[in-house]
Structures are given as C-alpha cells and as structure tokens.
Amino acid sequence: MVSAFRDGVGMYLRTTQRKNRDGSIVRYVQLAHNRRVEGVTQAEVLVNLGREDRLDTDGLGRLVASINRYLGEPDAGDQRVESGDGLSVVSSRPMGVAWLLDGLWSQLGVDTALAEVLGKRKFTTDVERVLFALVANRAIEPSSKLAAAEWASNDVAIEGLEVMDEDQAYRAMDLLVEADTDAAVQEAVFFAVADLLNLEVDLLFFDTTSTYFETEHIDDLRRHGKSKDSRPDLPQIVIGLAVTREGIPVRCWVWPGNTNDQSILPEVKDGLRGWRLGRVVTVVDRGLSSDANLDYLRRAGGHWIAGEKMRDGTSDVEAVLSRQGRYQQVRDNLRVKEVRLDNETGKRWILCHNPYEAERDRNQRDAALARVAEELERIDTARARDRTKKRRQSDEVHAKAECALRDHPSLGRWVRQLKSGRLRIDTAKVRAEQRLDGKFLLSTSDPDLSAEDVALGYKNLLEAERGFRDMKSTLDLRPVFHRIEPRIRSHVLLCWLALLLIRVAERRTAMTWRRIATELGRVHAVTLTSPAGTVVQTTPLNTVQQGIVDACGVAAPPRITHLHPG
C-alpha cells in the first residue's frame, strides 16, 4: 500500500510497507516523483529515507523549515523549529538550460536511438550521459573536450552525471562515430524527431561550408582547398548539411578539404536513398548546380530546385534575361516570372526579382562608382600637375596608384584599362550589372511546382546557411582541437546534435536560442547543508522561464532534486 502527500511540483513523500513472517508490518519512507515512460506514469524513487519508526522526523522538519526560510517562504507551521540552525550554501550551479536540452534529448528519442545503435555493450560510465554533456556543452558554453569535462563536473548541473573526465569524453566520442557508420545514429535520431514533430520532408535543402585548422600539418582529411573562410593557407575539411524547410537538421557529411562542391551531390543523394524519405525535391545553391550534378539528380529519381549563375554569360541565361513577360507578385519583396525556352530540356526557369535588393544593389554600385571616379580624378589631376612641372619621375607613382585601383578587391571590377594604360570606368560592365539588380535565377525539373513555390522553396535554403552560421558562431565549430579523423568527425556530429536541439527549441518557443539560454541560464541548482542534512534545491521559475519549458513540452525541474537527512 502506498500513501503520499504531494508538494505541488511533482515530488512527494511516500511510504511502502513489508509484512514480516510474524505478521508485523515495517514501513519505509521514500522521496519520489512521477515520470512518464512510453506514455505510462511511473513512480521513481529519488531518496530512501529509511524505516518510518526510525526516521529523524525532527531533523527532517528542521531541514524543511530551513529551506522555506531560505526561499523566503512561510514555515510549515512547526513551532519546534528554532532560528540559527546553521543553514549554509555549499554550491550553486546553472541547470536550467541543461535541463531543457536534456528534456528535448529524451523527448526526441536521442537517448533511445543512441542506446539502440550502441548495442548491449557494457561501459564503466554512462556513455549516453557523457555524450549528452558534450552536446550540451556545444550549445551552452562551447570549449575543448578537457574544458567540457571540467565544465560538466564543476560548473553545471546535469541530471545523472556527477563527474566526467577527458578520457571518458574521448571514449564516448569514439563510440559515437563508430556507431554512426553509414549514418546510423543520424538516421535513427532524425526519424525519431520527424515522427514526434510531424515533419513534412518534401523539400530537402543542402549546402556546404568549410572549416580550417590552425596547423600546417595535412593528412587524408585535412587538406588545402577552396576556403569559404578566406583561409586558403590553412588545411581544412568540407562539411555538408541537409535541413528541412523548418531548418531541422537531417544529416551532416564530412569530406577532405580539397573536395570540390561539384563532385559531392551524388554521394549525398546516394546516402539518403535508403532513408525512405518519399518524394523529395532537393534544393541546392549555385555552387552545386552543375549540369552533371543536376543530370545525376534526375537519373537518381526525385526533382531539384537549383540556383543558377547569372554572370556566366551562357546562352540559356541570356535567353531568360532577354525574354519579355510580366512578373507575378508573390510578396512585397518578391516577384517571379516563369520563362519557357524552346530547347525542350525539361528544365523550367524562374526569374525572381526583389525590389528592396534591387535598390540596395543600385546604391552600393553608385557608392562604389563614386569612389572610383574620385580616385581616377585624383590620379589624373596629379599626373597633369606633374606633367606641367615636368616631373617625369612622378609618373611611376601614378602608375602604381592605377594598379592599386585596378587590383582593388571591390572597386577594381568597375574599371577597364585602355591601350594607353590609363584606367576608365567600364560603362559596359555597369550596364550589364544594372540588368541584374535585385534578380536571381532558378531552375527546376519539377513540372508541378508553381513558380511561387519554387521561389519560396529556394529562399528557405537560407536555413541551411543559418545552420552553418550557428555551427560556427553559437556552437563554435572552430577551432577544432582534434587531430585524428574519427575525433574530427565525432566533433562535427556533436555540433549537429546540438544544432538539432537548438532548432527544436527555437521552433517551439518562437524565440532565439540566445534569448532561451539567457532566460534559463538564471535557473540554478543550489546545494544547502545544515545539521539536519543536505538538500539540492532548484530556484523557482519565473513566468518567462515557465513559458519556455511549457512550450517545449518539458516538465519543469522539481524544487528538490536530492535530499539527504543528516
């Protein structure tokens, strides 16, 4: 038989009893709370307080009263409690953000997916808890694995993990990348998330980035290549990321740093072929829209939406830009026009125009041309003055100034060099750019999507770009402190898992991760001691904090997480 009185936050004292052979009854007191496991509410014992007939009820009463006074709450009415009971704070660790991430981690089935792929192997430590701590560290306070181990042990409260060392972190990382052979972990996690969130995977957005290593050492993975971080002098890796239209990460890839974007799309398509995603339209940026890649996507099944390079001067692009037709207004900042060419390739062309971007392009160009004109006038004036004064030796100085302008990274594109060597504004270039103000060109193989859907679908590619941006800033993808390939791959996978949790939290709360982390960062687990015992007490949630956990479907942390009577 169980009796209980609840404290209003899901925790309660309960008694259990055991009948001896002589017929006597022994009752035991426990601190418990309820949790839902596979849709069923189950009682979970937090602390066994011992036999009821031997329980130090006075000590327990003093502990409760001390906690109430510390929190500024009225005493429970026990007049036996005296002041000056020696209550002291031992520690206070942030726990609100980690609690939310842990709730999503469990809710999305990440812990279950990891357990399935890791198998029935026995470990001296809870690998799942260590991996969660590493993922939480990327989302909350990104650092090296040594610093992450110290952070998890000393600076944050993570349920089920008291301490963690660097060796445990590296062992867990090795097991993670081993288990993710053929993306088994990512597949299991994504489908758990897709089922829970009812994700519609009809458009799949894919993009790549690179991240470099501050070392001169190269190997099979760390290679020199085209750097998207403007560091071609350092070895790098190439990272691919596929996301849904909601920005939820589907899968990530890691390739050697010298991998060309144009060569990887077949691998991406083949890697997702066995995921049974149904009819998916793959959306790619200009860097991946080669004819070979698009032909492969067509042969592999499914359709694509691709950004097209407008400055290549191809006959198709010129034909699209020259074709007359009326734009369809989609939004205030977007107009679309479908153009059908006569070459019957099965490719549809969608020309898009953003009036706001057009004005920005025009203003930026006018400002650049003004700077160019000013510099050319300065050079011409100086040359004429020196010629009048017969300073022949000064012409070399003017020639160097012209070379500097011609080679300028942003201004040089607007000038042309005459046969005499002098520079002038390239008016033909200006007219060509005016044709492109605020425009971007798309193509698709899908015969059924409307021009509006094609344009809006492509704009969602920004979600993949935002994912990379958050990986590099919020999650501190770089610097990568690892040298061996499995650890590098595991590091990227940890960032992918952290990004997944962040995106789910943002989607459910309609708040930025920065705001979420700031609000919940104020929630602490406070350890208090007195002669009556030790208790770990959670600071109460305010309205905003409660709203965040409610929106995410995560239970608020209990007011008391651990209780040890003295």
BAPA-294451 format. One record per residue (C-alpha): x negated, y, z negated; residue in one letter; residue number from 1. Coordinates in steps of 0.001 Angstrom, whole numbers, plus 500000, padded with zeros to 6 digits. Each point is the difference from the previous one (the first is absolute). Layout:
N
NODE:X:Y:Z:A:NUM .
...
***
This chain:
566
NODE:500000:500000:500000:M:1 .
NODE:498706:503438:500832:V:2 .
NODE:501003:503262:498378:S:3 .
NODE:498700:503380:501122:A:4 .
NODE:500285:503736:499537:F:5 .
NODE:498892:502113:502946:R:6 .
NODE:498077:503282:499889:D:7 .
NODE:501691:501528:503063:G:8 .
NODE:496976:499622:502309:V:9 .
NODE:500137:496296:500730:G:10 .
NODE:497907:498772:497045:M:11 .
NODE:501472:498269:496991:Y:12 .
NODE:499270:497851:496980:L:13 .
NODE:501377:496517:500164:R:14 .
NODE:499998:496994:497715:T:15 .
NODE:499665:496385:500951:T:16 .
NODE:500452:497070:497708:Q:17 .
NODE:498740:496476:499606:R:18 .
NODE:501708:497225:498018:K:19 .
NODE:497706:497805:497918:N:20 .
NODE:500563:496295:499417:R:21 .
NODE:501227:500718:496479:D:22 .
NODE:502698:502234:501416:G:23 .
NODE:498390:503293:498988:S:24 .
NODE:499917:502877:502474:I:25 .
NODE:496864:502070:500762:V:26 .
NODE:500578:503301:501772:R:27 .
NODE:497363:501884:502029:Y:28 .
NODE:499989:503694:501003:V:29 .
NODE:498804:501110:503455:Q:30 .
NODE:499686:503272:501924:L:31 .
NODE:501422:499358:503471:A:32 .
NODE:501355:501678:503105:H:33 .
NODE:501964:498862:503022:N:34 .
NODE:498637:499695:503513:R:35 .
NODE:501601:498913:503232:R:36 .
NODE:498358:497016:501665:V:37 .
NODE:501429:499032:503390:E:38 .
NODE:503254:501748:499158:G:39 .
NODE:500353:498348:496582:V:40 .
NODE:499541:501884:496712:T:41 .
NODE:497525:498250:497719:Q:42 .
NODE:498754:500884:496527:A:43 .
NODE:496261:500534:499745:E:44 .
NODE:498314:499903:496580:V:45 .
NODE:497533:502855:499524:L:46 .
NODE:498938:499381:496377:V:47 .
NODE:500670:497154:497552:N:48 .
NODE:500444:501663:496617:L:49 .
NODE:500114:496723:498040:G:50 .
NODE:502407:498269:497641:R:51 .
NODE:502883:502125:498839:E:52 .
NODE:499551:498994:496350:D:53 .
NODE:496351:501081:500082:R:54 .
NODE:500419:503186:502053:L:55 .
NODE:498579:503196:498501:D:56 .
NODE:503188:501970:500445:T:57 .
NODE:498708:502950:497972:D:58 .
NODE:496925:500241:502213:G:59 .
NODE:502126:499720:503115:L:60 .
NODE:502291:502730:498698:G:61 .
NODE:497070:502314:499285:R:62 .
NODE:498662:499404:503521:L:63 .
NODE:503341:500822:501608:V:64 .
NODE:500386:503142:497915:A:65 .
NODE:496483:501119:500858:S:66 .
NODE:500683:499599:503688:I:67 .
NODE:503209:501991:499669:N:68 .
NODE:498247:502857:498229:R:69 .
NODE:497187:500033:502593:Y:70 .
NODE:502566:500303:502786:L:71 .
NODE:501908:502695:498156:G:72 .
NODE:503015:497749:499573:E:73 .
NODE:502021:499641:496804:P:74 .
NODE:499147:497190:497640:D:75 .
NODE:502143:496922:500072:A:76 .
NODE:501399:500887:496622:G:77 .
NODE:497700:497839:497915:D:78 .
NODE:499396:502096:496863:Q:79 .
NODE:497162:497694:498902:R:80 .
NODE:497628:501440:502631:V:81 .
NODE:497519:502477:498591:E:82 .
NODE:498106:502720:501823:S:83 .
NODE:496275:499834:500453:G:84 .
NODE:500009:496401:501182:D:85 .
NODE:496690:500416:501919:G:86 .
NODE:501374:499879:503541:L:87 .
NODE:497275:500742:502563:S:88 .
NODE:499637:500002:503774:V:89 .
NODE:497424:497493:501239:V:90 .
NODE:500280:500680:503735:S:91 .
NODE:502223:501482:502680:S:92 .
NODE:499801:498633:503543:R:93 .
NODE:501971:501090:503067:P:94 .
NODE:502362:497235:501071:M:95 .
NODE:502947:501545:501857:G:96 .
NODE:498587:499848:503556:V:97 .
NODE:498557:496514:499510:A:98 .
NODE:503331:498857:498559:W:99 .
NODE:501873:501236:503085:L:100 .
NODE:497501:498377:502399:L:101 .
NODE:500139:496768:498022:D:102 .
NODE:503782:500006:500167:G:103 .
NODE:499922:500478:503781:L:104 .
NODE:497230:497391:500280:W:105 .
NODE:502254:497438:498336:S:106 .
NODE:503202:501228:501604:Q:107 .
NODE:498543:499770:503506:L:108 .
NODE:498737:496503:499299:G:109 .
NODE:496314:500817:500386:V:110 .
NODE:499141:497978:496890:D:111 .
NODE:501992:497037:501317:T:112 .
NODE:498469:500260:503467:A:113 .
NODE:496500:500061:498526:L:114 .
NODE:500780:497008:497802:A:115 .
NODE:501199:498043:503033:E:116 .
NODE:496986:500702:502199:V:117 .
NODE:497479:499620:497176:L:118 .
NODE:501399:496555:499307:G:119 .
NODE:499733:498021:496800:K:120 .
NODE:496374:500807:499320:R:121 .
NODE:499149:500622:496348:K:122 .
NODE:498091:503084:498940:F:123 .
NODE:498609:501225:496728:T:124 .
NODE:501699:503336:500596:T:125 .
NODE:503365:500979:501440:D:126 .
NODE:498976:500760:503583:V:127 .
NODE:503349:501561:500781:E:128 .
NODE:499617:502467:497100:R:129 .
NODE:496468:500914:501038:V:130 .
NODE:501103:500570:503610:L:131 .
NODE:502875:502153:498827:F:132 .
NODE:497607:502076:497895:A:133 .
NODE:497766:500552:503050:L:134 .
NODE:502989:501026:502123:V:135 .
NODE:501300:502311:497259:A:136 .
NODE:496548:501555:499738:N:137 .
NODE:500069:500902:503715:R:138 .
NODE:503388:501685:499558:A:139 .
NODE:499278:501783:496709:I:140 .
NODE:496277:500671:499586:E:141 .
NODE:497980:498538:502902:P:142 .
NODE:496484:498981:499001:S:143 .
NODE:497334:497343:500430:S:144 .
NODE:500807:496497:498807:K:145 .
NODE:497748:500440:496960:L:146 .
NODE:501757:503239:499112:A:147 .
NODE:503376:498356:500736:A:148 .
NODE:499213:497215:497526:A:149 .
NODE:499097:502560:497330:E:150 .
NODE:503126:501996:500840:W:151 .
NODE:502252:496954:499644:A:152 .
NODE:498349:499047:496701:S:153 .
NODE:499843:503407:498345:N:154 .
NODE:501956:502737:501772:D:155 .
NODE:503389:498575:500966:V:156 .
NODE:502573:497631:498548:A:157 .
NODE:500817:497116:502354:I:158 .
NODE:502437:497366:498810:E:159 .
NODE:498363:496575:499726:G:160 .
NODE:496433:501243:500396:L:161 .
NODE:498000:500999:496958:E:162 .
NODE:496493:500067:501438:V:163 .
NODE:498355:499482:503383:M:164 .
NODE:496387:499934:501136:D:165 .
NODE:498267:500573:503339:E:166 .
NODE:499385:496292:500646:D:167 .
NODE:503703:499252:499596:Q:168 .
NODE:500800:502784:502450:A:169 .
NODE:497622:498645:502635:Y:170 .
NODE:501208:496421:499511:R:171 .
NODE:503602:501103:500442:A:172 .
NODE:499064:501935:503161:M:173 .
NODE:498275:496934:501455:D:174 .
NODE:503055:497859:499293:L:175 .
NODE:502279:502613:501554:L:176 .
NODE:498169:500171:503315:V:177 .
NODE:499656:496193:499994:E:178 .
NODE:503737:499625:499497:A:179 .
NODE:500710:502545:502750:D:180 .
NODE:498671:497742:502735:T:181 .
NODE:502162:500626:503073:D:182 .
NODE:501617:502836:497987:A:183 .
NODE:501882:497521:497777:A:184 .
NODE:500153:502414:497050:V:185 .
NODE:501134:502921:502137:Q:186 .
NODE:502670:497953:501722:E:187 .
NODE:501408:498644:496731:A:188 .
NODE:500007:503435:498378:V:189 .
NODE:501526:501811:502981:F:190 .
NODE:502894:497582:500419:F:191 .
NODE:500742:500180:496279:A:192 .
NODE:500120:503783:500344:V:193 .
NODE:502019:499874:503226:A:194 .
NODE:502621:497754:498399:D:195 .
NODE:500296:502127:496889:L:196 .
NODE:500172:503342:501827:L:197 .
NODE:502002:498715:502986:N:198 .
NODE:497396:501394:502354:L:199 .
NODE:500900:500174:503655:E:200 .
NODE:496844:499144:501902:V:201 .
NODE:501040:501064:503482:D:202 .
NODE:497212:502523:500556:L:203 .
NODE:496456:499158:498965:L:204 .
NODE:497504:502859:499870:F:205 .
NODE:496334:499247:500401:F:206 .
NODE:496917:502183:499769:D:207 .
NODE:496318:499752:499122:T:208 .
NODE:497455:501966:498046:T:209 .
NODE:496408:499587:498924:S:210 .
NODE:498151:500385:496725:T:211 .
NODE:496264:500293:499635:Y:212 .
NODE:497396:498757:497538:F:213 .
NODE:497319:502249:498552:E:214 .
NODE:497171:497675:500962:T:215 .
NODE:497799:499392:503022:E:216 .
NODE:500379:496214:499715:H:217 .
NODE:502047:498300:502715:I:218 .
NODE:501329:496438:500174:D:219 .
NODE:502676:498037:501841:D:220 .
NODE:502787:502180:498548:L:221 .
NODE:498393:503365:499253:R:222 .
NODE:499104:501388:503411:R:223 .
NODE:499513:503328:501714:H:224 .
NODE:502957:501020:502134:G:225 .
NODE:502348:502825:500936:K:226 .
NODE:500620:501629:496632:S:227 .
NODE:503369:501569:499226:K:228 .
NODE:498346:501615:496969:D:229 .
NODE:497419:501818:502161:S:230 .
NODE:497137:497907:498569:R:231 .
NODE:498592:498081:502984:P:232 .
NODE:496634:499935:498222:D:233 .
NODE:501250:497528:497371:L:234 .
NODE:501203:496387:500359:P:235 .
NODE:503740:499515:499697:Q:236 .
NODE:502904:497571:500191:I:237 .
NODE:503198:500359:502017:V:238 .
NODE:503317:499557:498161:I:239 .
NODE:503374:499335:501605:G:240 .
NODE:503340:500593:498306:L:241 .
NODE:503523:499023:501041:A:242 .
NODE:502960:501646:498252:V:243 .
NODE:503783:500038:500303:T:244 .
NODE:502005:503094:500960:R:245 .
NODE:500368:500667:496237:E:246 .
NODE:496223:500007:499579:G:247 .
NODE:499906:496642:498173:I:248 .
NODE:496662:498261:500779:P:249 .
NODE:500433:496718:501886:V:250 .
NODE:496417:498838:500421:R:251 .
NODE:496443:501290:500192:C:252 .
NODE:496975:498860:502012:W:253 .
NODE:496251:500510:499660:V:254 .
NODE:497631:499909:502980:W:255 .
NODE:496301:500745:500571:P:256 .
NODE:499175:503674:500287:G:257 .
NODE:499129:499807:503708:N:258 .
NODE:503432:498616:500957:T:259 .
NODE:501720:501931:502770:N:260 .
NODE:503645:500940:499393:D:261 .
NODE:500918:498788:503467:Q:262 .
NODE:498933:496425:499203:S:263 .
NODE:501901:499274:496803:I:264 .
NODE:503691:500181:500899:L:265 .
NODE:500170:496381:501256:P:266 .
NODE:498617:498821:496659:E:267 .
NODE:502602:502077:498154:V:268 .
NODE:502835:498609:502099:K:269 .
NODE:498744:496431:499644:D:270 .
NODE:499528:500453:496250:G:271 .
NODE:503649:500943:499538:L:272 .
NODE:501393:497465:502461:R:273 .
NODE:500587:497371:497309:G:274 .
NODE:501715:502411:497615:W:275 .
NODE:503403:499570:501685:R:276 .
NODE:500704:503724:499992:L:277 .
NODE:502617:499701:502727:G:278 .
NODE:500329:502578:502749:R:279 .
NODE:497365:502612:499245:V:280 .
NODE:498985:503041:502009:V:281 .
NODE:496316:500735:499396:T:282 .
NODE:499132:503702:499775:V:283 .
NODE:496403:501039:500707:V:284 .
NODE:498107:503250:500401:D:285 .
NODE:498075:501261:503025:R:286 .
NODE:496810:498256:498915:G:287 .
NODE:501639:496586:500381:L:288 .
NODE:502109:500607:503098:S:289 .
NODE:497674:498607:502651:S:290 .
NODE:501617:498199:502927:D:291 .
NODE:498367:496755:498863:A:292 .
NODE:501486:500285:496505:N:293 .
NODE:503465:500865:501251:L:294 .
NODE:499901:497167:502531:D:295 .
NODE:499080:497613:497201:Y:296 .
NODE:502880:501200:497846:L:297 .
NODE:502359:499459:502917:R:298 .
NODE:498717:496456:500566:R:299 .
NODE:500066:499192:496270:A:300 .
NODE:503676:500842:499728:G:301 .
NODE:501732:502940:498433:G:302 .
NODE:499788:503590:501145:H:303 .
NODE:497843:503018:499254:W:304 .
NODE:500046:503763:499617:I:305 .
NODE:496673:501663:500745:A:306 .
NODE:498579:503482:499915:G:307 .
NODE:498400:500999:503284:E:308 .
NODE:496913:502126:500595:K:309 .
NODE:501150:503110:501841:M:310 .
NODE:496592:501413:500856:R:311 .
NODE:498720:497019:501986:D:312 .
NODE:501416:501412:503216:G:313 .
NODE:501479:496671:501179:T:314 .
NODE:502492:500013:502831:S:315 .
NODE:502789:498729:497743:D:316 .
NODE:499467:502737:497418:V:317 .
NODE:499862:502671:502697:E:318 .
NODE:503202:498629:501523:A:319 .
NODE:501798:500094:496651:V:320 .
NODE:498890:503565:499247:L:321 .
NODE:501022:501171:503464:S:322 .
NODE:503417:498349:500034:R:323 .
NODE:502930:502371:499492:Q:324 .
NODE:502746:499271:497503:G:325 .
NODE:501831:501314:496964:R:326 .
NODE:498888:499306:496445:Y:327 .
NODE:502401:498429:497508:Q:328 .
NODE:500049:501656:496584:Q:329 .
NODE:499332:497388:497299:V:330 .
NODE:499138:502202:497026:R:331 .
NODE:499093:503648:499464:D:332 .
NODE:496362:499102:500527:N:333 .
NODE:500343:497299:502647:L:334 .
NODE:501273:499829:503602:R:335 .
NODE:499660:496937:502243:V:336 .
NODE:500183:499366:503711:K:337 .
NODE:499868:496578:501646:E:338 .
NODE:498162:499783:503309:V:339 .
NODE:500356:497042:502349:R:340 .
NODE:497187:499470:502498:L:341 .
NODE:500337:498086:503227:D:342 .
NODE:497191:497497:499438:N:343 .
NODE:502331:497423:498334:E:344 .
NODE:497524:498895:497338:T:345 .
NODE:502694:499503:497368:G:346 .
NODE:498496:502894:498014:K:347 .
NODE:502310:502787:498865:R:348 .
NODE:498564:503475:499375:W:349 .
NODE:501247:502361:497277:I:350 .
NODE:498706:503575:500008:L:351 .
NODE:500430:501665:496604:C:352 .
NODE:499827:503695:499155:H:353 .
NODE:499730:501642:496595:N:354 .
NODE:500683:503783:500180:P:355 .
NODE:498276:500633:496664:Y:356 .
NODE:496905:498089:501079:E:357 .
NODE:500067:501847:503328:A:358 .
NODE:499850:503343:498195:E:359 .
NODE:497197:498768:497767:R:360 .
NODE:498009:498714:502990:D:361 .
NODE:500460:503345:501747:R:362 .
NODE:498943:502033:496954:N:363 .
NODE:496948:497829:499369:Q:364 .
NODE:498940:500266:503646:R:365 .
NODE:500514:503777:500075:D:366 .
NODE:497897:500381:496858:A:367 .
NODE:497226:497835:501475:A:368 .
NODE:500066:501893:503322:L:369 .
NODE:499772:503298:498135:A:370 .
NODE:496872:498782:498202:R:371 .
NODE:498499:498788:503296:V:372 .
NODE:500752:503305:501747:A:373 .
NODE:498495:501956:497120:E:374 .
NODE:496802:497923:500064:E:375 .
NODE:499666:500227:503801:L:376 .
NODE:500449:503775:499838:E:377 .
NODE:497386:500235:497277:R:378 .
NODE:497503:497982:502044:I:379 .
NODE:500689:501991:503188:D:380 .
NODE:499702:503330:498184:T:381 .
NODE:496737:498993:498370:A:382 .
NODE:498576:498715:503289:R:383 .
NODE:500962:503227:501845:A:384 .
NODE:498429:502142:497251:R:385 .
NODE:496769:498030:500088:D:386 .
NODE:499901:500098:503786:R:387 .
NODE:500300:503787:499907:T:388 .
NODE:497090:500134:497583:K:389 .
NODE:498102:497439:502123:K:390 .
NODE:499697:497500:497123:R:391 .
NODE:499499:496919:502107:R:392 .
NODE:498878:497906:497091:Q:393 .
NODE:503448:500395:498398:S:394 .
NODE:501802:498030:502731:D:395 .
NODE:498905:496754:498383:E:396 .
NODE:501882:501033:496862:V:397 .
NODE:503176:500625:501996:H:398 .
NODE:499654:496668:501804:A:399 .
NODE:499765:498227:496647:K:400 .
NODE:503161:501786:498825:A:401 .
NODE:501810:498802:503144:E:402 .
NODE:498804:496439:499446:C:403 .
NODE:501226:500135:496401:A:404 .
NODE:503427:501151:501186:L:405 .
NODE:500150:497367:502757:R:406 .
NODE:499125:497236:497526:D:407 .
NODE:502290:501249:497238:H:408 .
NODE:502214:497071:498781:P:409 .
NODE:503288:501926:500325:S:410 .
NODE:499292:503104:502122:L:411 .
NODE:497845:498362:502663:G:412 .
NODE:502961:498319:501682:R:413 .
NODE:501342:503376:501111:W:414 .
NODE:496975:501161:502042:V:415 .
NODE:498466:499041:503330:R:416 .
NODE:496521:500697:501272:Q:417 .
NODE:499511:501879:503247:L:418 .
NODE:497236:499185:502496:K:419 .
NODE:498136:502987:498629:S:420 .
NODE:499991:498382:496585:G:421 .
NODE:502375:502558:498497:R:422 .
NODE:503090:498861:498071:L:423 .
NODE:503594:500964:500655:R:424 .
NODE:503385:498920:498575:I:425 .
NODE:501255:496934:501880:D:426 .
NODE:503408:501244:501158:T:427 .
NODE:500818:496680:501700:A:428 .
NODE:499450:498229:496685:K:429 .
NODE:502253:502507:498251:V:430 .
NODE:502823:499433:502525:R:431 .
NODE:499643:496210:499689:A:432 .
NODE:500265:500182:496213:E:433 .
NODE:503016:502300:500173:Q:434 .
NODE:501877:497188:501774:R:435 .
NODE:499425:497770:496965:L:436 .
NODE:501013:502390:497200:D:437 .
NODE:502067:498112:497424:G:438 .
NODE:500306:496908:502201:K:439 .
NODE:499168:496350:499500:F:440 .
NODE:500646:497134:502392:L:441 .
NODE:501317:496556:499123:L:442 .
NODE:500580:496817:501936:S:443 .
NODE:501994:496918:499119:T:444 .
NODE:500771:496594:501436:S:445 .
NODE:503350:499760:498198:D:446 .
NODE:502878:500489:502458:P:447 .
NODE:502628:500483:497295:D:448 .
NODE:498580:502586:497601:L:449 .
NODE:501266:503523:500565:S:450 .
NODE:497503:502771:500682:A:451 .
NODE:500900:501439:496600:E:452 .
NODE:499256:496705:498209:D:453 .
NODE:496683:499687:501816:V:454 .
NODE:498940:503506:498948:A:455 .
NODE:501123:499674:496384:L:456 .
NODE:498480:496533:499780:G:457 .
NODE:496639:501280:501139:Y:458 .
NODE:500092:502915:497546:K:459 .
NODE:500256:497413:497223:N:460 .
NODE:496513:498866:500974:L:461 .
NODE:498976:502767:497643:L:462 .
NODE:500877:497558:497188:E:463 .
NODE:497028:497843:500984:A:464 .
NODE:497798:503078:500137:E:465 .
NODE:501323:501043:496582:R:466 .
NODE:499148:496526:498720:G:467 .
NODE:496388:500428:501065:F:468 .
NODE:499929:503495:498547:R:469 .
NODE:501224:498717:496637:D:470 .
NODE:497566:497082:500130:M:471 .
NODE:497125:502424:500432:K:472 .
NODE:501189:502683:497555:S:473 .
NODE:502423:498665:497377:T:474 .
NODE:498519:496476:499893:L:475 .
NODE:496364:501003:500686:D:476 .
NODE:499368:497377:502657:L:477 .
NODE:496561:501549:500268:R:478 .
NODE:497418:499731:498599:P:479 .
NODE:499964:496227:500329:V:480 .
NODE:497646:498675:497325:F:481 .
NODE:499679:496515:501516:H:482 .
NODE:497395:498464:502264:R:483 .
NODE:501194:496480:500839:I:484 .
NODE:502805:499455:502490:E:485 .
NODE:502544:498146:497765:P:486 .
NODE:499830:502763:497373:R:487 .
NODE:500467:502711:502637:I:488 .
NODE:503037:498202:501406:R:489 .
NODE:501403:499485:496501:S:490 .
NODE:499519:503688:499206:H:491 .
NODE:502091:500969:503040:V:492 .
NODE:502647:497462:498983:L:493 .
NODE:500203:501492:496495:L:494 .
NODE:500548:503423:501581:C:495 .
NODE:502735:498485:502195:W:496 .
NODE:501798:498573:496949:L:497 .
NODE:499710:503331:498175:A:498 .
NODE:501396:501833:503022:L:499 .
NODE:502920:497559:500095:L:500 .
NODE:500964:500722:496377:L:501 .
NODE:499607:503752:500496:I:502 .
NODE:502187:500037:503114:R:503 .
NODE:502771:498032:498282:V:504 .
NODE:499927:502377:497023:A:505 .
NODE:500103:503055:502281:E:506 .
NODE:502840:498573:502073:R:507 .
NODE:502154:499207:496977:R:508 .
NODE:499415:503229:498105:T:509 .
NODE:499754:502448:502941:A:510 .
NODE:496971:501412:498163:M:511 .
NODE:496331:500185:500934:T:512 .
NODE:497652:497569:498329:W:513 .
NODE:498092:502914:498489:R:514 .
NODE:503182:501195:498250:R:515 .
NODE:500892:496475:498839:I:516 .
NODE:496515:499386:498603:A:517 .
NODE:499933:503373:498255:T:518 .
NODE:503357:499476:498293:E:519 .
NODE:499428:496428:498873:L:520 .
NODE:496383:500722:499086:G:521 .
NODE:501363:501728:496907:R:522 .
NODE:501455:496720:498669:V:523 .
NODE:497554:498380:497553:H:524 .
NODE:499703:496850:497949:A:525 .
NODE:499029:501188:496507:V:526 .
NODE:498436:497567:497521:T:527 .
NODE:500847:500833:496375:L:528 .
NODE:498748:498354:496810:T:529 .
NODE:500928:500204:496354:S:530 .
NODE:499672:497717:497006:P:531 .
NODE:503280:498516:501174:A:532 .
NODE:498527:498829:503342:G:533 .
NODE:499308:501006:503582:T:534 .
NODE:502442:500979:502697:V:535 .
NODE:499674:501070:503644:V:536 .
NODE:502638:502600:500709:Q:537 .
NODE:500982:501484:503391:T:538 .
NODE:500634:503729:500181:T:539 .
NODE:503641:500642:500909:P:540 .
NODE:500839:500755:503628:L:541 .
NODE:501405:503379:500942:N:542 .
NODE:502801:500452:502525:T:543 .
NODE:497711:500197:503052:V:544 .
NODE:497947:496985:498955:Q:545 .
NODE:503112:497967:499308:Q:546 .
NODE:501374:500994:503405:G:547 .
NODE:496853:498726:501728:I:548 .
NODE:500075:496541:498437:V:549 .
NODE:503753:499757:500533:D:550 .
NODE:499674:500907:503692:A:551 .
NODE:497308:497353:500414:C:552 .
NODE:502134:497364:498287:G:553 .
NODE:497378:499487:497299:V:554 .
NODE:500973:499636:496330:A:555 .
NODE:498692:502720:497717:A:556 .
NODE:497184:498843:497729:P:557 .
NODE:501185:498888:496537:P:558 .
NODE:499394:502404:497133:R:559 .
NODE:497992:497350:498187:I:560 .
NODE:497783:497700:502055:T:561 .
NODE:498024:498320:497198:H:562 .
NODE:500631:499677:496262:L:563 .
NODE:497633:498393:497489:H:564 .
NODE:501057:500384:496324:P:565 .
NODE:497081:500288:497595:G:566 .
***
